[in-house]
Amino acid sequence: MEWQTLLSDKRERENSGRTKTADLRSEFEKDYHRIIGSASFRRLQDKTQVFPLDKSDFIRTRLTHSLEVSSLGKSLAQNIGENILKYKKNSGFTPHMKEDISHILECAGLIHDIGNPPFGHFGEEAIRDWFVRNLPELSFRGRKLEDMFTEQMKQDFYHFEGNAQALRLVTKLHYLVDEHGMNLTYALLNTIIKYPVSSVGIRENSGNIREKKMGYYYADEDVFRRITSATGAGNCRHPLTYILEAADDLAYKTADIEDAFVKGFITYPALERELAVLERGEPQSSFRAADKLRQLYERGVQKGVSNPEDYAVKNWIISAQGFLISCATFGFTSNYDSIMDGSFEKDLFYGTFGERLMDLLGDMAYRRVFTSRAIYRMEVHESTILNYLMDRLIYAVLHYDEEGRTETIDRRIVSFISDNYKNAYQLHSSGKSEAEKIYLRLLLVTDYVCGMTDSYAKRLYQEMNGIL
């Protein structure tokens, strides 16, 4: 792979040829303004990161998380770009390219979660589980949908994925000017494709990170091929995707600990104990995690802050992020050749001193937060909402565009769905087979559900059940 093509600033719809005004922005800077002005981006302010419908103004939402990933991604890109230049990793890499990758990562951080449904990652699981339970039972004019669909169509729903939905949203569903969505640059679009495989190419246990999940739906394979052909990445991961993933992992694993501490799931003594065990296991690491936490606590006491434990944990998060940025930078530059030839199979923390710290933070959040009774209780509520909405919407769309076939109540339910999504369906279903049209109608439902905020999903559920 070559940077000249990897940083393709082409778009699905090129400039119409009208006279350009004086605009000194690069194409990637223009992407930034397209994103932050979009309704899809604004909706992230009411989508769950960890704690759904939380009343605290401190706890992170998808919006604040995306802003943090954007910031960390840009910082990582600047560090890595400077290292490529300083150590002459690639003679074709220029200072201007360093600026470009910084802008691309800044934009990619903003949209990496834009396709996720309400209620965080549990929302994805709930939608997948719904299809596993119900798709085998669905029929159309006496024929089971499973018998009508190709294997890839079925697996798209059984492996429903927010990453694939993000690509679909920004390329097709954000119907503002035309059918090309936000019409972002190919380099940016390729960067957000974390898994360049279809739903039938998933190999969860292969050890290759690119095959863990799917990156695009059958319905969007044509877009995927155009993007990866323009950048030259093909079926390999785009090099900037590794940086985006590192920024995302770094952001949520440190933020989950901070949010969990504020909510009382993790205490200062518990964090100190677990970091001490890690510290003893890595005597060569330059980042003495437990020592740093204690030093910050003592500084808080000396400063006379009202809560030295709070002071220590929040400042420790900042120190840990700085250390982990350096680890990810090393991970990219030390594996530069295999990343550029598409053979690198791990994440950027693999083999660095940051790997065990990242694993510990993720494990702590899982043990102390995600498997807690409080979170389980919320997820049961969320499951009830999503299962009900999926039940009503899927059955309502089965005969959506067939004249005279839709029941009265189903027509009213379909009317709730955004015209943008229905316009996209009409455009892409034209001339398709009956099976493909039904497949696209099921995607119409997941498009609508994924576009919902937490509050909207809850409110729609209440309204449809007459709960006023």
URUR-V78908 format. One line per field, one symbol per residue. burial: + if it has 9 or more other ideal C-beta (glycine too) atoms within 8 Angstrom, else -. A space follows every 10 residues. Layout:
# URUR-V78908
burial: ???
This chain:
# URUR-V78908
burial: +-+-+++++- +--------- -----+++++ +++++--+-+ +-++++++++ ++------++ ++++++++++ ++++++++++ +++++----+ --+---++++ ++++++++++ ++++++++++ -+++-+++-+ +--++--+-+ ----++-++- -+++++++++ ++++++++++ +++++----+ ++++++++++ +++++++++- -++-----++ +-++++++++ +-++-+++-+ +++--+++++ ++++++++++ ++++++++++ +++-++-+-+ ++-+++-++- -+--+-+-++ -+++-+++++ +---+--+++ +++++++-++ +-++++++++ +++-++--++ -+-+--+++- -+++++++-+ ++-+++-++- -+--++-++- -+++++++++ ++++-+++-+ -----+---+ +-++--+--+ ++++++-++- ----++++++ ++++++++++ ++++-+++-+ ++++----
